[in-house]
Amino acid sequence: MPGQKLKLTFLAFLLSVFSTIASAQQVDHPLNALDADEVSSVVSILKRAGKVDSDTLFTAVRLQEPAKAAMWAWQDGDPILRKSFVVFRRGAKTFEAVVDITAAKVISVEEKIGVQSSVLISEWRMAQALTLKDPNWQKAMRKRGYDDFKNLFCSPILPGYLPGHDYEGQRILNVPCYEVSKSKNHRYGRPVEGVFAVVDVNAKKVIDVVDTGVVPVPAPVSNYETQSNTEFRPALKPVINVSPEGANYKLKGGLQVEWQNWSFHLRFERRNGIVVSLVRYNDKGKLRKVAYQMALSEMFVPYMDPYPAWSYKAFLDAGEYGLGYLASSLRPGKDCPVNAVFINTVVPSDTGKVFPVERAICIFERATGDPAWRHAENAGRDVESRRAVNLVVRMIPTVGNYDYALDWVFTQTGDIKLRLGATGILAIKGVETKSMKDESAHKDTKYGTLVAANSVAPNHDHYFYYRIDLDVDGLKNTFAEGIITPLTLPSVNPRREIWTFNQTPAKVETALGEQSGLWFIKNTNKRTKLGHNPSVQIEMSARVTAPLSPKFSPQSRAIFSNEALWVTAYDRGQVYAAGNFPNQSKGGDGLPAWIASPQNIENRDIVVWPTIGIHHIPRTEDWPMMPTLWREITIQPFNFFDENPALDLNPAFARPKEQ
């Protein structure tokens, strides 16, 4: 039948534009992440040196980057020397090591005293199993009507640090549980409220069961998966972003990207996820430096409910769990357009091996439907306009109940956008209230929103902290804050007020609140054709900072979120905003410690650390599945070019090739 034939033809077309790149095993660039063979070599080298054994567990086996200056100078064909930075646990002890893979030797091993590394999947499973077997926990569950525990899903989480809890030296996971008997993929919608186990995974035992009283379990949540839903609105006619003539970008080894004057390198790490390095712009034949490296450094998600089962919930997801570790496989045509290229990768496992992540990254061009620039003359009859197309690099880690779309977007007008999309499932607290008309409503919704019967979503924040190492036309840059000042004109002037704009350079490392929000990184050693210092501006769509005092836990562990932007002198060891070991830390590590004795940052190699912040006051529209909420940071050229770099955009796409 013609209609059926058309459907099959269209399906074949969609399948033809899907493309997946297997993990590259040949190391062709010094900044590539360690591949499976290299991870295995690192573990073997440590074993031969007697530093690890078969019971050792690894929380990090990652690339130890070469010197920054050497990477800017590196070219294809130059030697590739490989080193690895390793964090491992032997029993209750934590160690850091540096291994020279090329020379097959251990460079250093150091025991780290008084720290807790990120969680291991084996510890997560241990805490889960220990909870289900604990007689005190079972007693608490029977009090709630559960004699058979097969329909309970227990999800261990890291508790951070709270004063007054005598957990010094212990490695703690708190374990709340959920009723899942009537839910296929909404495991967090029916919490068994008011009770959780406290597990010390070093001691391999449950050390406490906190029970604040029985609370009704919410009713089953409507399943949202396609198979369970029979009531859909009419399907749209296809609206698809495709590249029928092939992609306009080039990939070398799946990791080095060239597109529309941009070039950069990609890496995928267990803690950060995507790391973008060596960002250059081809300005009429001249390769100009823009950024050495960009990555999401840390996430902070604190909940605003004071009750015992909630007060500890303040997560540093990158440092405590790992965004690459939690990366989910992207779905063609849903998570990414049908014209995307998908990159498979491997992530080092707890046991010193690797596990594959299929379609961990997607890369695609997106026709935005917007003009890159436009103007009309002659009463609108003469129009010049250019369509805008962006290049997007994406990953989506699933961090428990939340999914976070992390995008790096490159535009034809010279902008780089770091976009963050939050979706997934709200964290739910079980309550007595079924309706806001109930007498219990005021008490139950004091710290959140009733989103379904017996279900309150507590207020919380999301803070996403990026490390952006900009090298604007070179390594030596200066940070400046833009100030807009009202000016009153003399009385003879009929226009009495205007405003003026000036930039004030920062002399030393600093942290900035929302203030003007006009932030610039400039190269004062160079001039453009018009005599400007080439610069970029940092713009944020949501300059939201934490309103809580950094003196108190858990805010003390994430002091970086109290400011909108930090500026530091470059230090290759300063990578993570909350410090190397945020798990159960007491706070003050990372950024606040680094700038305690501020260094000079004028005309120096500097790094900026901007925050995307969201005060999330839940709404009923967020339930049972939250619509994606987008925020972004823009790195925008500011007198970097001599003119609009997109003036040369072709008014039309290339004609299809003759068959």
N, C-alpha and C positions, 0 to 999 in steps of 0.2 A: 504494500500500500504506500502511496506517496508520502503521507504523513509519517508513517513508521520509518520509511527510508530517510526522511529529513531528520528525524530524531537520531537515528543511528549515525548519519553523517555528522551531525552536530556533536554527538558524543565522541566520535572518532577525532574530531577536531580538538575537543578539549583534552583528550588523552594525549594528542600529539604535542601539545604545548607544555605538558608536565615534563619536568626534567629534574633528575636527582644526580648529585655528584657523590661518589663514594669517598670515604675518608682517604686523604692522601697519605700514603705511607712513605713517600720519598720526601725528605726534608730539603726544601729548595729555598728556604729563607730563614735567617737566624731568629726571627720572631715567631715562627710557627710554634704552636703548642706541642708538647711532647706527644709523640705517637705511641702506639701500643708497644712497639719494640723498645723504644727509649724508656718507657715506664718500667718495663721488665728489666732492662739493663740497670737502671737506678737501684732497684730492689736487690738485684744480684750483686752489685758492687758493695752495697751496704752489708749484705750477708757475708760476703767474703771477708770484709773488714771486721766482722764480729759485732757490728753495731745493731743489727736487727736479727730476729729469728722467725720461725714459722708462726709464732703467736703474735707477732707485732702487727699493729693496726695503723693505717696511714690516713691522716686527715687532709694531707696536701702532698701532691707530687706534681710540681708545676715548673714551668720554665724559669730559670734564673736569667733574667735579661742581660745581654751584653751592655756595655757602656752606651749611653745615649748618643754621644758624638759619633761613635763608631757606627751606629745604626743609620744616622743621617748620611754618613759617607759611604755606606755599604752599597755595592752594585752587584748585579748578577755575575757570577763567576768568582767572586771573592770567597775566601775560606769561610766555612760555617763551623764555628766552635760552639759546643752545646754543654750547658750546665743545668742542674736542677736544684730547686729549693724544696726541701722536704720537711714536713711535720709528721712525726709518728709517736705512737704511744706504746710503751712497754709496761704492762700492768697499769698502775696508777700514775706513772711518770710520763711527762711530755718532753719531747726533744725536737730541736731544729737541726737540720743538716744541710750542707751544700755538697753536691756531688758533681764532679767533672766527668761528664759522659764521654767526651772525646778522648780524654786521657785515662778513663776507667779507674778513677781513684776518688776517695773521700777527701774533701778539702777540710771540712770542719763538722763537728757534732757538739751541740750544747744542750744541756738539760735546762728547761725553763721551769723555774720554781714559782709556785703560787698562781699558776694559770690553768685554765681549762680550754682545750681545743674545741673545735666545732663538733657537733654530734656525729656519731657513726651510725650507719643503718643497722649494724649488729646490736648496738646499744638500744636503738629505738625498738627493735624486735624483742630484745631481752626485757625491757621495761614493760612492754605490752604483755609478754608471756608471764612475767612475775606478778603483774597486777591480777590477771585472770585466775591465778592459782592461790592468791593470798586469802586466808580465811577471814580476816577482818574486812577486806573489801567485799568478799562474797556475802558476809553478814549484812553489810550496808546495802548490797543489791537485793538481797532477799527481803529486806525491810521495804523495798520499793516494788516488790512483786516479781522479781526475776529469780527463778530457780534454775533456769537453763540459760547459760550465758552465750550461746552460739549466735544470738541475734544482737549482741552488743559489739560495737566497734570501738576499741580503745585507742586513742591517738596521743602518744606521749609528746610533750612539748617542753622546751627549755624554760625554766622559771626566772631567768635573769638573776638579780640579787635584791633581796629585801632585808633591811636591818632587822635584827631580832630573831631571825631564823638561824639556828645553830647548825649550819651546813658547812662550816669551814673545812676545807680539804676533801669534802665529799663531792661526788659527781652526780648531780641531781637531774632527774626528769620527773615532771608532774604528769599524771595520767588521768585526764577526764575521759568519759565514755559516752557513746551515743547509741540510741535504739535504731537499728537499720532493717528490721524485719520486713518492712513494706516499702523500701526505697532501694532502687537499683544503683543510682549514681548521685544521690543527695545525702551523703553520709553525715553531714554536719547539721541537718535541720531539726533533729530530735534529741537534744542533749538530755542526759540523765543528770539533772542539775543538783548542785549542793553537795557533791561528793567527788573526791579525786584521791588517787594514791600518790604517794611521794616515794620515788625509787632512787636508791643509790646504786648506780650501775657498777661502780668500783667494788662495792661490797656484795653486789648481786642479790639485793634483797629490798623488800618494801619496808621502809623505815617509819611510815606513818600513813594513816588513812584519815583525811579531813572530811568530816560529815557535818554539815550545818543544817540538816533537816530535809525532809522529803518535799519535793516540789513536783507538780504535775508535769508529765512528759508531753510535749506538744503533739498534736494529731499528725498523722502521716502527711508528708509534703507531696504535693502534686508532682509526679514525675515529668521531667521536661525533655527527656530524650525522644528522638523521632519515633522510635518503635512504640512508645506508650501514648503518644499524642495522636488523636484522630481528628482534632478540630483545628485545622490550619486556615488562615486566610488564603484567598486564591493566590496561586503561584505567580510571581512576576514574570513577564516576558524577559528573556535574558538581557542583563546589563553587565557586561563582562569587559574587564580590562585585558586585552590581548596584544601580543606582538606577532602578527602573522608573518612578518618578514624576518623574524628572529630578534634577539636582544641587541640593544645598542651598546651594551657594556661588554668588557672583556674580562675574563677570569683566568688567572695563571695559577695552576695548582689548586683552584677553588678558593684561594686565600688572598691573592693580590688582585685588586679591582681597579679598572680604569673606566671612567664614564664622563662624557661631557666636560672635559678639562680637569676633572677630579681624578686623583689616584690615592689609594690607601691600602693598608694591609689589615686582615682580619685574623683574630685568634679567639679561641673558645677555652675559658678556664672554669674549673670547678666552682670557684668562689664568686667570681664576677659575672660569669657568662661571657658575653661578647666583649672583646677588647679591640678597639680601632686604633691603629698606629700609622705613623708616617703619612699624614694627610698633606697632600700637595695640591696646588692649583696651577695648571698650565696657562699662564697669562701671556697669550700671543707668542708662544714659543719659549717662554721663560718659566721654569718650574720653581714656584714660590712655596716656601714652607708656610703651613697654617697651624698644624697641631702635631705634636709628637705622639700623644696618646690620649684617648678618651674611654672611660669605662664607668659603669655604675659602681661606686665604692661601697655603699652601705644603704640599707633600708631600715627604717625604724617605724614600728606599728604598735603604739601604746593604746590600750583600752582604758576608758575613763569610768570604770565601775569599781567601787571600793570594797565590794564583798570578797571574802576570802578566796572563793573559787575563780575570781576574776582579777583581783588586784595585782597579781604577779604577771599578768599577760601584757608584756611589752617586749616585742620581738625585734631583734637585730638579724633580719633574715639572711643577709649575705654572709655575715661572719659566723652566725650560729649554725646555719644549715648549708648554704651554698646555692647560688642562683643557677649555675651550670649543673650542679648536682640534681636540681629539681626541674630542669628543662623538660618540657613536654614535646612530643612529636607534633609538628605542625601539619595541618590538614590542607591539602591542595584545594583551592577553590573556596575555602572557608576561612582558615586562619591567614592565608595568603592568596593573592589572586592566581588565576590559572596560568599566567605568564611568568610565574616565579620559578627560579632555580632553587632547589633544596640541597642543603649541604648536610651530610651525615658527619658525625664526629664521635670521638670516644672520650670518656671521662674517667680519670683514675678512681679505682674503687678502694674500699676500706682495706682490702687484703693485699694491695700492691699490684693488682691487675687492672684491667679496664673493663668498662661496660659500654656498649654502643648506645648512642642516642640517634635514632633515625630522624632525618629532617629536623635537626636541631636549629638550623638557621635557614631563613629564606631570603633571597635577594630578588627584587622585582622593580620594574619601572612602572610608574603610576601616572597616567594622564589625569591631572587634577580637575579638569573642566574649568579651570580659572585662567585668566590671561596672565602671562608672565609680565607683560606690560602692554599698554594700550593708549591711544589718543585718537580723537576725532577732530577734524577741521571742516570748514565750509558748511556750517550748520549741521554737522554730523554726517555729511554725505561722503567725506573722505576719511576713511578709518584705517589706521595701521594698528594691528594687534598680533601678538604672538602667544601661542598656546604654551602652558606650563606643564612640564613633565619632571617628575622627581625620581630619584633612585632611593629605594628603601632597603635597609638591612634590618631583619626582625628576628627576635626570639621571644618565647612565651614560657617563663617558668610558672609552675603551679605550686604555690607555697601554702599547703594545707587547703583552706577553703577559698583562697584568693588566687586568681590568675592575673599576671601582669604582662601586658604586651610592651616590650622594650624595643623602640625603633631608633635607628640612626638614619636620618633623612638628608640627602644631598640635593641641592636645588641648582637650577641653571643660572640663577641670579647671584650665586656665591654664598648663599646661606647654608648653614648646617643646623638641623633641628634635632634635638634629643627629645623624642616623644615618649610619654608614658601613659598606658591605658590600663586602668584597674577594672576588673570584672570578676566573675565567679560567684561565690556564695557568701552572704553575710555570716559572721559569727553570731550565734543565737544563744540567748539565755532563757531557760525555762522559767515561767512565772505562773501565778494563779490567774492573772487577768485574761479574760477572753475578749473583752470589748472595752473601749475607753469609757463606756457608761458604767462599768463596774466600780464598786467602792475602792477596790484595790488598785485601780489604774494609776492614781497619783503616786503611790509608793513604788509600784513596779516599773513605772516609766520615768522615774526621777533622773536616771542616767542613760536613757536610751529611748527608742521608739518601738511601739507595738506594731509589728509588721504582719502578724497572724495570731490566731488564738493561742494563748499560752506561750507566745514567742516575742521576746524583746531583743532588738538588735542594739547593743550598747554603743554609745558614742565612742569614736576613736579617731586617731590620726594616721595619716600615711606620710612619711618623709622619705624622699629618694635623694640620696646624696651622690653627686657625680664628682669624679676627679678628672679635670680637664687640663691637660698640660699643653697649653698653647705656645707655639714658637712662631710668632708673627714676623715673617720675613727674616727669621734668625732666632738664635737661642736667647739673646739678651733683650728683654722687654721691660716695660714699666706699666704698672697698674694705676689707673686714675678713676676717680669718682666724678661724674658729671653733676654740676650744681646749677639748677635753674633759680634765678633770683629776680623777684619783682623789682621794677625800677619806676619811680615816680618822676615824670618829666616836668620841666618848668611850666609855670602857669600860662605862659604865652603860647604853649603848644596845646591845641584843642584835644589832642590825644594825650591823656594824662598818665596812663600806665602802659608799660610793656614789660617783657621779661628778657633777661640776658642769660647766656649760657657760658659756663666756664668749666674747665676740668682741673681737679686738684689731685696731683700725684700722691700716692701713698709711699711713705719713706721706708716703713718697716712692715713686717708681717702683721696682718690685721684680720678682724672679724667684723662684718657689717650687717646691721639689721636691715629693715626694709628701706628706710631713709629715701633717697631719691630713686634708687634702683637703676641709675644710669651708670653703667660700669664699662670701662674700656681697658683694653690691653693694647699698648702701642709700642712700636719700635722707634725710639728716638734717635737711633743711629742712622736711619735712612730717610730719604725724601722721595715723594712721588714727583711726577712731572710738574705738578702745581705747587710743590714745596711742602705738602702735608707729610706728617709722620704716618706711615701705614698702620692702620689700627683695625681692631674688631670690637664690636659691642656685644655684651652679654645681656640678653633680654629674657625675662621669665614670665610665663603666662599666669603663674600663681605664686607670688612671693608671700608664702604663709610660713610663719615661724612658730615655734612652740611657746605658749604663754606660761608654761610652768617653770618653777625655779630650778636651776641646775644644781642646787644644793641637795636636792632630795632624790632618792632612788624611786623609780628607775630612770628618771630624767638625767641623773648624773652620769649614766652610761652613754647617753646620746646628747651631750652638750652641743654637738655640732648643729642640732636642729633648733637651737635657740637663736641662731643667726641665719640670715638669708644667703650669705656668701662669705667664704674665708679665702684669704690669699696667703700663700706660703712660698718660701724659697724652695726651689727644686731640690729634692733629696730622693734618690732612687729607692730608699728603704721606706719612704712614707707613702703608702699606697692605700691604706684602709682608714677611713675617717674615724672609726671608733676604736682603732688600734688593732693589733694582730690577733688578740685573744679576747673578744668581747664576751664570750660565754661565762656567765656568773661573775663578770668583772664588777668592781665596786665603783667604776667610773673615773673620769679624768684622763683616760688614755686617748691616744690619737691626736686630733687637731688641737685641743686645749693644751696638751702637754708640749706639742711641737712649738707653739708660739708663746710659751711661758716666758722665754727670753727671746723677744722678737729679733729676727735677723733683718738686715737691710734687703729691700726688694727693688730698689731703684736701679734700672738698667741691669737687671739680673735675670737669670733663668728662673721663671716663676710658674706656679701652678694655682689655678682657681678651683674652688670647691663650691658650686652652687647647689641649692636645695630646691626641689619641687615639693611643696607642702600641700596637704589636703586635710582640712578639718571635716571629717566625714560624720555628718549627722544623718543617720539612716532615714529612709522614707519607705513607704509601702511599695513604691514603684521599684525598689531595689530587691524585692522578694517575689518568687523564690530564686530568681536569677538576676544578678545586677547588670543593668545596661553598662556598656563600657564607658568609663569616665576618663576623658583625655586631658592631659596637661603637657606643657612643653617648655623647653629652653631653646632659644635661638642664638646661634653664634653668627653675627651679621657683619659683613665687611663695612668698615666706616672709614672712608677716605683711603681704603686699601687699593682700590683700582682708580685709574684715571677717568673712567666713565662707567656707565652701566655695562657690566660684563656680558649681559644678555642681548646687547644690541644686534649681535651677529646671528641671532637665532633665525633659522630658515622659516619663512612664513608657511611652508607646506612640508608634510612628511614626504619622504622619498617615494617615488612611484614604484609599484610592484615590479619585480624583475620579470623580464620576458621569459615565458616558459619554453 
